[in-house]
Amino acid sequence: MSKKVISFVFPIYNEEGNISLLYAEMQKVVAKLTRYRYEFIFVNDGSRDSSLQLLSELAKKDKQVIILNFSRNFGHQAAVTAGIDHAKGDAVIIMDADMQDPPEVCLELVKRWEEGYDVAYAQRRSRQDTFFKKTTATAFYRLLAKLSAIDIPRNTGDFRLADRKVIDAVRGMQEYNRFLRGMFSFVGFKQIAVPFDRHARHAGVTNYPLKKMLRLAKDGILGFSDIPLRLIARLGFLVSLLSLIGIIYAVLLKVFFASITVPGWTMIVVAIFFMGGVQLLMLGVIGEYIGRIYNEVRGRPKYIIAEVTDQTNGK
């Protein structure tokens, strides 16, 4: 009876200072997983440093190292998607390469899989990040919990193990704008949290600055909730009600207190700007949803692979 295979997926973007340590630590992990075969899938997401060169050197000495080299930078979620698309394992472990996801946690994820769980997701018990990042992350997860139609666990990233049937289910979801932690929650199956303490980044700078964090948050909210659209209708009703009250007030003032009525433009200007702002806000939210539809109907690929290095297949 052949051993089951575990695929490890690592999205790589400018991680030259972390790759060697990551590989060394992962060797310690797989050395303890004697009951399994493994493959390391590194997805080079258009790195501008020497990450690809370092990965190529690893692939020369270890045939279990597979490299998917993107034609350009497509983003973290696209890189993870490419990794799980090409993974051949009976289970797939997704983790970042910056050493913030402790490799030794993989052993606990595998243990939970052996106990019969289809998804074991790593849930941050603590994290060594800036106060700003901790605060914004907490606010995002609380907002997402309020808005989302499905239960997406708080304080989780993409670090998780998923069984083959779960991976196949997620692969069947072909949306262009990806929010994978939400997609894994959407497909269901038997899931369990594995608490861990998140480390500080070993080297380099974060690949998720504020702009990318906001984009990811937007994908999470718009991809798993239609509440913003319903809020538009409620806001429109509220503004209409306030406008009606204002009209009644103005008419009564004109009829019964004409002597103190002073013709002025302040109220008119304020009302115009207020209504204009509300309408632009509404159009902006609607535009976000329409933009997502536009991305889907274009049918463009989520990523483009320029080169595959896979010695297991003689490539």
N, C-alpha and C positions, 0 to 999 in steps of 0.2 A: 504493500500500500504506500503510495507516494505521499510525501509530506505536503501539507497545505502551504500556500504561499502568502506572505504578507508584503504588500507594496507600501513603501514609504514615499510620500510625495512632498517635495520641498520646492516652493516657489522661490526663485532667486532673482534679486535685483540689487546690484552693487553690494554684494556680500563677500568681497575678497578677504576681509579680515575675520570672517566667521567660518568659512567653508572647511578649512583644515581641522579646526577644533570640532565642528559639527560631525565631520566624518569619523574622527577618532572616537568621539563619545558614542556615536551610533554603532561603531564596531563593538563597543562594550555591551551595548544593549542586545544586538543580535547574537552575540556570543552566549547570552543567557537564554535565548529562544531556540534551544537545540531541537525542538520538535517541529520547527518550521524552516522552510526556505524563504528567501527574501529577495527583494529588488529595491534599489534606491532610484527613484525617478526625480531628477533635478530639472526643473523647468526654468531655463534662462530667459527672463522676461526683458530682453533688450538691455542687459547690463552694459554700462559704459566704462567699467573698470576691468580688472583682470579676472573676473569671476569665471568667464567661459574658459579661459586658459587653465585655471586651476581645476575646473571640472573635467576638462579633457585629460589632464594628467591623472586624475583619479580613475577615469574610465579606462585608461591604458593598463593600469595595474589591477583593476577590479572589474571583472566582466559583469558583475551585478549592478554596476552603475550605468544608468541610462540617462542620456541628456536629450532634452527637447529644447532646441534653440529657436526662439521666436525671431521673426523677421524684423520686429521692432518691439517697443514696449506696449503691451496691451493691458497691463494692470494686474494686480494681485489676484482678483477673482477669476480672470481669464486664465492665468497661469495655473491656479489650482484646478480649474475645469479641465485644462489640457492634461494635467497629471492624472486625474481620475479617469479621463477618457482612454488613456493609454495603459492604465494599470491592469495587470493580469492577475492580481492576487485574489485569494478568497476573502481577504479583508484588506482595507486600505487605511493607512494612518496618514493624516494630513498635519503637517506642522511647519512653522516658520523656521528660517535658517539663522535667525539672529541670536539664538541661544536663550531667548526669553521663554520659550517653551522647553522645559527641562526634558532631555531625552529619556531619563530614567522613568518618567511618567508613562512612557509607552508600555512598560511592563505591566503597569496597573490596568491600562486600557485593554491589553491583550487578555489579562486575567478576567476582566469583566466580560469580554467576548466569549471566553471559554465557559463562563457561567451561564451563557445563553442569551446575553444581551446583543441586540443587533447594532446598536450605536452606543458607544461610550464616549461622552464628550467631556473634555477637560474644562472644569469650571474654576475660575480664579478665586482663591480664598484670600489672597493678598497680591499686590502688584507694586513693583518698584518703578513708578512713573511719576511725572510731575503732578503737582496739585491740580493744575489746569486740566491735564488729560484725565485724571481720575474723576474730577468733577463733571466734565463734559460727557465722559463715558457713562457715568451713573445717570445723568440726566437723559441721555439718549435711550438707555435701556428702559428707564421708567416710562418715557414717552412712547417707545415702541410697544411696551406691554399694554399701555392704554389704548393705542390705536390699532394694533395688529389683530386680525381675526383668528390667528393661531397663537399658541403659547411658545414663544421663543425664550429659552432660559436666559436669565441675566448673567452678566459677567462671563460670557463665553465668547470665544473666537472661532476660528476654523480648526483649531487643534482638537482632533477627535479620531476615533477608529470607527469605521463603518463596514458592516458585512457586505458581501458581494451583492446580495439582493437589494440592499439599500442603495449601493452605488449605481446599480442598473436603473433603479427607480429615479434617482436624481439625474442620471444621464438622459432619461426620457423627457426631462423638463428643458425645453430648448430656448427659453427666453434669453434675450440678448443682454439685458441688464441683470447681472447676477448678484444675489445676496445669499450666499451658500448656506450660512448658518440658519437662515430662515427656510431655505429649501429642504434642508435635512430635517427640520422640525415639521415641515408640511407633510412629508411622505409618511410620517408616523413610525411604525414598528416599535419594538421594545427598546427603550432608551434609558440610560442611567448617567448621572453626573459623577465625575471623578474629581474631587477637590484637589487643587495644587497651588503652590506659591509661585507666582510668576517672577522670574528673575529680571534683572536689568539687562539691557542690550549689551552684548560682549564687545562689539566693535561697530564702527560706522554710525550713521545717523538713521533716524526712523524713516521708513518708507511710507509712513502714513502721516504726513503733515496735516494741518488743519483743513486745507482745501480738500484733500482726499478723504479725510474723515467725514466732512460734511457731505461729500458726494456719496460715500458709502451709507451714511445715515439716510440720505434721501432715497437711495435705492431700497433700503430696508423698509422705510415707511410707505413709499409709493408702491412697492412691489407686493406688499402684504396687507394693504388696507385701502379701502375706498372712503374712509371717514373724511379725509380732506374735502372730497367732492360733496359729501353730505353737509359738511360744515359750511360750505359756500351757500347752500340753500337756506340754512338756518341763519347765517349772517345776513343774507339778503332779506329774509323775513324780519329780522330785528331792525335793520336799517329802515325798511319800509314802515315799520311800526313807529319808530322814532320820528320819521318824516311826517307821518300822519298826525302825531301828537304836536309836532311843530307847526303844522298847517292850522290845526284847530286853535292852538294858542295864538297864532298870528291873526286869525280871523276874529276871535273874541276880543283881542286887544284893539283891533281896528274898529269893531262895532261899538264896544262899550267904553273904551278908554281912548277915543280918537285924539283927545287933547294932549295926551302924553306920548302919543306915538310919534317917534322921530324917524323920518325916512333915513335909512342908512344902508351902507353897502357891506358892513362887516359880516352880518349874519349870512348874507348871500354868498360872499366870498368863502367864508368858512364852510358853508354847506356844499358849495361846488367842489372845493378841494377835498373835503371829506368823502363825498360820493365818488370823486375821481380816484382817490386812493383805494377805496373799497373795490371799485370796479377793476382797477389794475391788479389788485391782489387776487381777485377772483379769476381774472384772465390768466394770471401767472400760474396758479394752481392747475387750472384746466390745461394750460399750455404744457405743463410738465407731463401730464397724462397723455396728451396728444403726441408729445415728443417721444414718449416710450412706445406708443403705437407705431409711430413712424420708424423707429429703430427696428421694431419687430418685422414690419411688412417689407422693409428693404432686404431682409434675409442675408445680410452680410455675415461672414464668419466671425465667430467670437475671438478667434486668434488665427495666426498663420505661422506655421512651423517652417523655418528655412532649412533646418537640418536635424536629423535624428541620429544619435550615436547609441547603438544598441548591439553590443557584442553577442548577446544571447541569440540574436537573429542574424548575426554575421553582417551587420551594417556599420 
